Amino acid sequence: MAESRWYKVKRDRPQGLMKTWWLLLSVAMFLLFMTVSLPIVSVMLKNSYDSQVTRAKERANFLVSTLADTNVLTSRTVPERFLTSNQEYLEHLPYPEVNKDRMQFRVYDRSRNVIFSSMAIPMEMEFVSSDHSESVNWQSRQVYHFYGPIYRRDSSILLGYYQMVDYLDGYQNFKKQVEFWYAISIAIALGVSVAVSFVLVNILLTPIRRLSRRITSVDEENIHKVFIQEPKRRNEFSEIVYHLNHLLKRIAYYLDQQKRFVEDASHELRTPVAIVEGHLKLLNRWGKEDPEILDESLKASLTEIQRMKNLVQEMLDLQRADLEMGKYLNKTTEVSAKLTSIHQNFQMIHPDFLFFLHNDLSATVKAAIYDNHFEQILVILLDNAVKYSTNRKEVHLSASTDGRNVLIAVQDFGEGMSQEDQEKIFSRFYRVDKARSREKGGNGLGLSIAKQLIENYSGSIGVESVEKYGSIFRISIPIARHKTSESEQDKENRQVYKNEESSSQKKIDKASNRKVEDSSQKKPKETS
């Protein structure tokens, strides 16, 4: 691995995230089970309790009804048929299991003396004038207590009092069973929560582990080939994979840029360094004694050093054109004002040339490009137009718009180039005629810088050329858009459509004129 000198892959597998997620998910699932199950168990117990109390009330009512039909309370005896009829009633109740419940009775006469009791341990009660029932704790358990007066059925004569205690055995047995099985279900739920959470966490972390292994396998040699396959479903993880792939592509691009810079620098600087070295060796051997050779060698060395300086500066500009783009993505340029300024500057610098500016843009049109970069692009194109012009020293600079982009053309009437050269002209260090380019100070980087800058702003650049008749470089840069209201946007669109129609008509007219001129002079089309 290329990075083995400074980067060591960690072979241990950290488990902190897995353990945390495992614990949290297990707790969450267990709490969910408890949240759902507790209300269900509570409802079941409540229903069982209510059913048991209802049956106890039915038995109490039957007791009171049976004693109200008899006149035996005044004789202080309770006949055997009371118990017999009570037993028959209990057997024919709609809840047969009520027979399993323990129930104890006490009957009092109206003088509050006990005349019948089945209670082994008496329970205190109040002698009240109406029926009462309540749940109480007695003998370390929950029981239901009924008590009240007994009146003759056919009159309101008080015969005595009754007391009944229901031990709620059915409810107690059901409660014990529910508690037993609920404890077992809690243990099972806890185990299931831990197991299911472990499986889910492994499923969730599998893409991350796969991603980690994939990234770990990336090095300088295979970074162009190692990309992470995006999931078929669009989710948060697919977004992460997409951005990581984009990051890998950017890293691969910067590595290529670095390699290319090193290769280009070593290739292009080798010649001037060799020339300077040759002259210095010549002077060291014997040339320093000859003033003519000394002067010639020093001039040649200084020339090569100046060329190396320019070359390094251009290479750094080319690197900077992409690396510093983040600072300038929101910058704009007033195209008309900038074109006028550049046109005037070149007229002043090259008085022997004729520079024509054909500007169809309004003063308000702004291009989505940094001002200095826009100027740098035009300076490169105009400088090349001057540098490679021959007898006809004219340069035409034109600007228009198609509604979405600013269209700029730079035309010269110089050497031109072949179709093969047109396809390579934007490559680094490529020169159509290397000998003449060196004489004119060219390093073959200007158009590469211009192309890189334009593409960084989502623009485009192209060339049309005919040998010995000149070239036209065309660039397109997006127009800067600003948020406007709907009505303002409609007005702007209508104006754009009008400009497009006018511009299209002008292009048609000028194209027809150029065709006539091309057919007669075999020259490249002039822009306007």
N, C-alpha and C positions, 0 to 999 in steps of 0.2 A: 504494500500500500504506500502510495506516494507520501502521505502525511505521517508515516510511522516515526519520523524523526521528532515530531513535536506533538503528536496526538495519539493517545493510547486508548483503545476501546475498552470500556468497563465491561467485564464479563459477568459480574454479579447482577442479579435481578432484584432491584429494589421492590419491596412489598408494602411500603407504607401506604400508598394510595389504595391498593387492593384491600388491605386490612381495614382501612377506614371505611371504604365503600361497603365492604362485606358487613362490618359491624352496623353501620347506619341502616343498610337495607334490611338486615335481620331484625333489628329493633323496630323498624318501621312496619315490617310485615307482621311481627308478633303483636305490636300495638294495634294494628288493624284487626287482627283476629280477636283480641280482647275487646276492642271497641264494638265489634259486631256481635260477639258471643255473649257478653255480659247482659245486654238488654234482653236477648232471647232467653237466657236462663232465668233472669228476673221475672219475665212474663210467665214462663212456665211455672215457677214456684208460686207466683201470685195467683195464677188460675187454679192451681192445686189447693192452695190455702182457701181461696174463696169458695171452691166447690166443697171442701171439708166443712167450712163454717155454715154453708147453706144446708148441708145434710144435718148438722147438729141443731140448727134452728128448727128444721122439720121435726126432729125427734122431740125437741122441747115443746113445740106446739102440740104434738100428739099427746105428750104427757099431760099438759095442762087441759087439753080437750077431754081426755079420759077421766081425769079427776073431777072435772066440772060436771060430768054426767052422773057422778055418784054422790051419795049422801053419807058416805062412810067416814069422811074426814072428821065429822062431828063425833063419831064413835071411836075415834082414835085407832082405827084399823084399816089396813089396805088389803083388799081381797086378793086371792091368788090369780083371779081372772085378769087383774090389771097387768100383772107381769106376763101372763099368757097372751093377752091381746097385744101387749107391747111387743112381745117377741114375734108374733105373726105380722105385725106392721113392719117391723124391721126386716123380716124375710121377704116381704113383698114390695119393699122400696125399689125404685128404679136403679139404685146404686147398691148392688148386693155386697160390695166390699165394705159397706158401712158396718156390717156385723163384726168385722175384725177390730173395729175401733172400741177402745175402752170408754165406758161412760158410767158415771156414778151419780146417784140420786139421793136427795133428802126431801122429805115432805113434812111440813109443819101444820098443826091445826091453827085456828085463828088466835089461840092463846100463845102461839109461838113455841109450842112444845113439839119435839120431834116425835112423829108417829111412824115414820119409815125412813131407813137410811141404808144405803149400800156403800157409803164412804168409810174406808178404813181409818182415814185421818180427816176429821172435820175441817171444813174450810169456812172462815168467817164470811158472813153476808149481812146485808142491810135489809130490813123489812120495809119495803117501799110499797107504794100504792100503784105502781105500773111496772111493766116488764123491763128488765135491763139485761144487756149482754155486753161482754167485754173480753178482750184478750189480756191475760195476766200471766206473770211468771209464778209458778207454784211448784214447790218441791224440785227446784233447779231445772224446770222445763217450762215450755210455753203451753198453756191450756186455754180453753175457751169456757168462760163462766157465764151461766144463765141463771137468773133468779127473778122472782116477782110474786104477785098475789094470785090466788085462785078464787074465782067467783062462780057462783052457781050459773049454769047456762041460761036458765029461764028467768033469772033475776040478777040483781046487783048485790046479792048477799055474799059477804066474804066467808069463804069456807076455810081458807088456810093459805099457806105459802109453799113455794117449791124452790129447789136449788138443784142445778145440774152442772156437772163439770165434764167436759169432753177433752180427752187427752190428745186429740188430733193425731192418732197413731198413723193413719193413712198418709197424712201430710208429712209427718216426721220421717216415715220410711221412704217416701218419695224424695224428700229433700236429701236424705243420706245417699240415695242412689245417684241423684243428680250431682251432688258434690263429688262423689267418687269418680263418676265418669267425666265430669268436667275437669278434675285434676289430671286424669289420664289424657284428655284432649289437649290440655295446656302443654303437657310434656311433649305430646306428638306435634302440636303446632310449633313449639319451640324448635324441635328437631327439623321439621319440614322448612321452617323459616330459614334456619341456618343453611340447610342443604340447597334450597332453591336460590337463596341469596348468593351462595358460592357459585352456582352455575351461571346466574345472571351476571354477576360481576366478571366472571371469566369471559362470557360472551361480549360484554361491553368493552373489556380491556383487550380483547383479541385484536381488533383493528389497530389499537395503539401499539401493541407489541409488534405487530406486523410492520407498522409504520416505523417504529424504532429500528427494527432489524434492517429495513430497507434503507433508511437514512444512514445507518452505520456502515452499510456496504458501499456508500458513495465515496469516491476519491477522485483525484484530478484526472485519472485516465478514463474512468467510465461515467463521468458525470453527464455526458451527452446521451448516454443510453439508459441510465437508471432513472426511471420516473415511476411514480406511484400510481397504480391503477385506481381510478375513481370509482366509488360504489355506484351501482346501477340506480339506486334510489337517491333522490336529492334530499339531503339532511345536513345537520351541522357538521358531521364528520366529512362529508363530501366537500363542504366549503373549505375545511382545513386542508384536505388533500389537494384541492384546486390551488390554493394559495401556496402550499409547499412546492407543488410542481412549478408554479410560476417563479417561486424563489430559486429553485434549482436551475431553471432556465436562465434567470438573471445572473446567477453565479457562474453558470457555464459561459454566458455571454461575456462577463467581465474577465473570466480566465482566458477566453479567446482574445479579448482585447489586450490583455497583458502579454500573452504570448506573441500576438501580432506586433505589439509595440516593441518588444524586445527583438523580435526577428527583423522588423523594419529598421530599427535603430542600428542594429549590428550590420545589416546589409548596406544601408545608405551611408553610414558613417565610416565604413571600411575604406571607401575610395578617398574621401578628403583626408582621412588620417594617414593613409598610405602616401598621399601626395606630400603632405606636410612632413612626414617622416623622411621621405626621399630627399626633399630639399634640405632638411636639417642635417642629414648624413652627408649630403654633398658639401654643405658649408663646413661641416666638421672636418672633412677630409682635406679639402684644399680651397673650397669656394670662398671662404671668408677673406682670403688674401686678394681675391679679384673683386673690385668694387662693382663691376657690371653684373657679375653672377650673384653677388651678395644682394644687390638691389632687386634683381629679378626674383631671387628665391624668397626674399622677404615679402615682396608684393604678392607672389603666388600663394605663400603661406597665409598671409592675412586674408586674401580672397577666399581661400578654402575655409579658414576659421570663421569668417563672416557667414559663409554658406552653411557651415555646420550650425552656427548660432541660429540662423533663420530656420534651418531644418528642424532643430530641436524645438524651437518655439512653435512651429506649425504642428509638429507631432503632439506637443502638449495641448495645443488648442483643440486638436482632434479628439484627444482623450477627454478634455474638459467639456467638449460639446455634448457628451452624453452623461457624464458623471454629475454635472451641476444642473441638470435639467429641472430638478425639483424646486429650485428657487424661482424659476421664471415661467412656470406653467400658466400663471394667471396674469401675466403681463400682456399689454397690447401696444400697438404702434399706429400712429396716425400716418397712413401710407402716403397721402398726397404731399404733406409737409416734408416727410423724410425723402421722398423721391426728388422734390425740388432742391433740397439741400445737397443731396449727393450729386445731382446733375450739375449744380453750380460749382461744386468742389472739383469735379473732374474737368469741367471747362477751364478752370483756373490752372489745374495741374498740367493738363495737356493742351496747350493753346494751339498746337498744330493739328488737332483733331476736331471734327465737327460732331457734337453730341446733340441728338434730337430726342426730346421728351414728348411722348404722346400720352397724355393722362386723361382718361375718361372717368376717373373716380371723383366722387364728391369729397368735400373737405371733411365730412363726418365719418367716412369709412375707416374703420380700424381693423387691423389684422391681429389675429391671436398669436402674437410672437413678440419676444422681447426686443426692444428698440435697438440695442447694440448688435444682437444677432441678425436682425433684418439688415442693418447697415453692413455688417460683415459679409453677408451673402452677396449683396449687390456689389460691394467693393471687389470681391473675388471675381464675379462674373464680368464686371466692367474692366477690371485690370487685365483679365485674360483677353477680352475683346481688343483692348489697346495693344497688348503684348503680341498677339498673333495676327494683327492687321498687316496688310501689305501696301499696295499702292493706293487703294481707295480708303482714306482715313476717315471713315464715318462709323459711328456707333448709334444705333437706334434703341431707345429705352421706352417701352410702352407699358401701360397699366390699364386694366379693365376689371370687370367683375361678372360672374355668372349668377349672382344672387347669394351664393353660399361661400364662394372663395374669391380671394383677390388673385387675379391672373396677371403675371408680369413676364415680359419677354425682353431679352437682350440680344440684339443682332449685330454682328460684325460682317465685314466683307473681306475677310482675310484668307488664310490658307485652307480652311475647311478640313474635313477628315473623312475617311472611308467608313463604310458601314461597320466593319470590324472594330475600328477605333471608337465608334460611337457607343458600342456595347461595353467597352472597357474604360471609357474616359473617366468614370467616377470611382474607379478602383484606386487604392492607395499607390502612390509613387508611379502611376502609369503616365507615360508621356508619349504623345504621338510621334514626335521626332526628338529623341533624347538629346542628340547633339545640339540642335537649335534651342531646345528647352533649357539646357544648361547655360548656353550663351546668354539667354534672356533671364536667367536666375530662377527658373522654375524647378520645383522639387516634386511635382506631381501630387501635392496634398491639398491644394486649394479647393478643387471640385469635390474631393472627398469630405472636406470640412463642411462645404456648403450643403452637400447632400445629407450629411449626418444631422446638421442643424435643422434643415427643412423637414426631414422625416420625424425628428423629435417633436415637432409641432403638428404632426399629422398632415403634413403637406407633401408635395411631390415635385420632382424636377425631371426634365427630359431635354433632349437635344435633337435638332434637325440640322443636317449639314451636307454640303456638296463640296467636294474637293476643288480647291482653287477659287471657290466663289463665296465662302464664308459659312457661318453657323448661326443658328438661333437657339438660345437656351430659354426654355419656358419653365416657370415655376408657378405653383399654385399653393396658396396659404389660406386656411380657413378664416372667415370673417369673424371678429369677436362679437358675440351675442350678449345682449343685456336683457334682464327681465323687464318686460313692459306690460302695461295693461292690455286687455283683450282688444279694445278699440284701437289702441296705438299699434298693436301687432298687426291688425288687419290693414291699417293704413300703410305700415311698412311693407307688408307682403304685396299690396297693390303697386306700391312704388317700385318694388323689386321686379315685379312682372313687367312693368312698363320699361324699366331699364334693360331687362333681358331682351324684350322685343326690339328696343332701339339698338342695343348692342349687337343682337343677332343680325339685324338688317345691315348694320355697318360692316359686320364681318363678311356678310355675303357680298356686299358691294366691293369691299377691298379684296376679297378672295378672287373675285372675277377679274379685278384689275391686276392682281399678282399673277394670275394664270396667263394673262396676255403678256405681261412683262417677262415671265419665266420662259414662255415659248419663244420669245424673240431674243432674249439674252442668256437663257439657261443659267439663271442665277437663283439662289435660294429665296424663298418668299420673304418679303419685308413685312414687319409687323407694324401695326398702327394702334 
